[in-house]
Structures are given as C-alpha cells and as structure tokens.
Amino acid sequence: MSITRLASLLSVALAVAACGAAESSNASVASVPSQMVATTTASVGLFPGESMTFLVKLAGIEVGEAALAVGDIDTTAAPARITVHSKINSSGAAALVTSFVDEATTSIAVDTGQPISLATNVVQGKKSYVASATFTPTGAEVLYQKAEDPKPQPISFNFRGQPVHDAHSAMAELRNWHPTSGEARSVFIVGGRRLWRIDLVAGELENVGTTMGNRKAQRLNGKAFRARADLTVDKGPPGRTFSVWMSDDGDRVPLRVTAETELGSVEISLQDYNRP
C-alpha cells in the first residue's frame, strides 16, 4: 500500500465521517442546484463540548482512527463563533507501513452556520502540506503550501450562489436535516486545495449495532464529485461509493460509514460519543 493511496483513503474516510455520505463518479455536472437546509440561530447543528471518535477499517483490518471535538461558543467575537477540530491518523496495520496525520480546525458563525476560517495540516510520511481558507458569503480564498515550496499557492473559489461550506460546517448542516425517504440534498465543500460536490439521498430507518448498543438510524446514500474552481466536475479521478447511518435521535451523529474503494471495503464506526 503506497503512501499516496493510504493518505487518499484516510482523507476520504475523514470527509465521509464528517459530512455524512458520498459516492463519486465521472458524470457531468448535475443541473440541480445545492439545496442544503438553512441553519437557524436556534441551532447551529453543533453542541459545545461534544466529542466523537471513530475507527477506520480496510477489508476488516484497522488502518486509522478519527476524532472530532467541538469547542465552546465565543460570544466576544463578531459574529459569535464556535470551533470544530478533527484529526485522523494511521493506526493498526497501516501505521506499520507509513504514518499519516490530517488535522483540520474550522471556525463557524453561530448565527448562520457558515464557516469563517479553516486551517489544515497534513503529514504523509516524509511529505506534508498546510492549507488555510477564509470564507465569504459567496466563496473562499485558499492558501495551499507544500513543505518544499517557498511560498503558498493562492486558490479562489466562487460558489455562484451555492451555500459555502467545509466538511465541519456541512456536518453541522446535515445534523439539522431530518428528511423523509427519497429527499435529496447537495453541497460544495472546500478541503485543502480541493473542491468537492457531495450529493445525498435519504433512505429508510434501520437498526444499527454499535459499541454503545443498538440504535435506530437513517441511511443516507449519495455521490461525491471532485469539482473545479468554476464548479464543473473533474472527470479525471475515479469515484467512490459510500453510505452513512445517522442516528435517529437528539444526538444525530454518524454511527457507521461504509465505502468501496480500489483497495477494498472501508468501514468507519463510531466508537465513542460524549456531550455535556
């Protein structure tokens, strides 16, 4: 297993755990615009102080761990904001092959649920990069820099009226979404120097076994397309198929995510969830 493939696998796993579900293909850009549920001031889709941990398996073998933590609301800033931090790293059999760490921190406006800023730090064996993003109501300005580069590479995204998100703010939006079977949602997400389009379709309620017992969950299926800065779909890289089971309760957390990749079946399972 190469460093590049392992890094790609674990990065996708983190995005799926945070965002819900996805599938990717080489289809042309869909004509349906993004229809993410609007966040209200009553609930940003995040609970201050909550935390989640996940275990990532490839073909039944542990390859990674992921964790997500939500901070307190900062009411001294304008606008008031809340911080979300996530980390995924190689573990188990994968850690014997190479090291991989991907950390991301997002500041999210409490009144709108929109991201304000994003900082990402990724280490893949001997390779590493950092990326930062500043969000506006219509897009994002990204600075991307590999360790060997003398200066960062600027990248601009114009969302052309679509909701602006990163993985953390998209997760918050999806937790506020309580669809009936067959309902669909789409969103564009900035991650590192990449832009992704994620489409979701709601399924039926199912019982899911977890480390915390059996819980009722709603299955979500969808598609994730790598997109260009002009929002058109990049037809180069092959896609991946995902499903996610979101708990059907007040926590509304991803209990399990499954994906098919060229390396085998991936399963991400919630190991622990805490909320004050």
Secondary structure in CASP SS format (residue, H / E / C, confidence):
PFRMAT SS
TARGET T0000
AUTHOR 0000-0000-0000
METHOD secondary structure of the structure
MODEL  1
M C 1.00
S C 1.00
I H 1.00
T H 1.00
R H 1.00
L H 1.00
A H 1.00
S H 1.00
L H 1.00
L H 1.00
S H 1.00
V H 1.00
A H 1.00
L H 1.00
A H 1.00
V H 1.00
A H 1.00
A H 1.00
C H 1.00
G C 1.00
A C 1.00
A C 1.00
E E 1.00
S C 1.00
S C 1.00
N C 1.00
A C 1.00
S C 1.00
V C 1.00
A C 1.00
S C 1.00
V C 1.00
P C 1.00
S C 1.00
Q C 1.00
M C 1.00
V C 1.00
A C 1.00
T C 1.00
T E 1.00
T C 1.00
A C 1.00
S E 1.00
V C 1.00
G C 1.00
L C 1.00
F C 1.00
P C 1.00
G C 1.00
E C 1.00
S E 1.00
M E 1.00
T E 1.00
F E 1.00
L E 1.00
V E 1.00
K E 1.00
L E 1.00
A C 1.00
G C 1.00
I E 1.00
E E 1.00
V E 1.00
G E 1.00
E E 1.00
A E 1.00
A E 1.00
L E 1.00
A E 1.00
V E 1.00
G E 1.00
D E 1.00
I E 1.00
D E 1.00
T C 1.00
T C 1.00
A C 1.00
A C 1.00
P C 1.00
A C 1.00
R E 1.00
I E 1.00
T E 1.00
V E 1.00
H E 1.00
S E 1.00
K E 1.00
I E 1.00
N E 1.00
S E 1.00
S C 1.00
G H 1.00
A H 1.00
A H 1.00
A H 1.00
L H 1.00
V H 1.00
T C 1.00
S C 1.00
F E 1.00
V E 1.00
D E 1.00
E E 1.00
A E 1.00
T E 1.00
T E 1.00
S E 1.00
I E 1.00
A E 1.00
V C 1.00
D C 1.00
T C 1.00
G C 1.00
Q C 1.00
P E 1.00
I E 1.00
S E 1.00
L E 1.00
A E 1.00
T E 1.00
N E 1.00
V E 1.00
V E 1.00
Q E 1.00
G C 1.00
K C 1.00
K E 1.00
S E 1.00
Y E 1.00
V E 1.00
A E 1.00
S E 1.00
A E 1.00
T E 1.00
F E 1.00
T C 1.00
P C 1.00
T C 1.00
G E 1.00
A E 1.00
E E 1.00
V E 1.00
L E 1.00
Y E 1.00
Q E 1.00
K E 1.00
A C 1.00
E C 1.00
D C 1.00
P C 1.00
K C 1.00
P C 1.00
Q E 1.00
P E 1.00
I E 1.00
S E 1.00
F E 1.00
N E 1.00
F C 1.00
R C 1.00
G C 1.00
Q C 1.00
P C 1.00
V E 1.00
H E 1.00
D E 1.00
A H 1.00
H H 1.00
S H 1.00
A H 1.00
M H 1.00
A H 1.00
E H 1.00
L H 1.00
R H 1.00
N C 1.00
W C 1.00
H C 1.00
P C 1.00
T C 1.00
S C 1.00
G C 1.00
E C 1.00
A E 1.00
R E 1.00
S E 1.00
V E 1.00
F E 1.00
I E 1.00
V E 1.00
G E 1.00
G C 1.00
R C 1.00
R E 1.00
L E 1.00
W E 1.00
R E 1.00
I E 1.00
D E 1.00
L E 1.00
V E 1.00
A E 1.00
G E 1.00
E E 1.00
L E 1.00
E E 1.00
N E 1.00
V E 1.00
G E 1.00
T E 1.00
T C 1.00
M C 1.00
G E 1.00
N E 1.00
R E 1.00
K E 1.00
A E 1.00
Q E 1.00
R E 1.00
L E 1.00
N E 1.00
G E 1.00
K E 1.00
A E 1.00
F E 1.00
R E 1.00
A E 1.00
R C 1.00
A C 1.00
D C 1.00
L C 1.00
T C 1.00
V E 1.00
D C 1.00
K C 1.00
G C 1.00
P C 1.00
P C 1.00
G C 1.00
R C 1.00
T E 1.00
F E 1.00
S E 1.00
V E 1.00
W E 1.00
M E 1.00
S E 1.00
D C 1.00
D C 1.00
G C 1.00
D C 1.00
R C 1.00
V C 1.00
P E 1.00
L E 1.00
R E 1.00
V E 1.00
T E 1.00
A E 1.00
E E 1.00
T E 1.00
E C 1.00
L C 1.00
G E 1.00
S E 1.00
V E 1.00
E E 1.00
I E 1.00
S E 1.00
L E 1.00
Q E 1.00
D E 1.00
Y E 1.00
N E 1.00
R C 1.00
P C 1.00
END
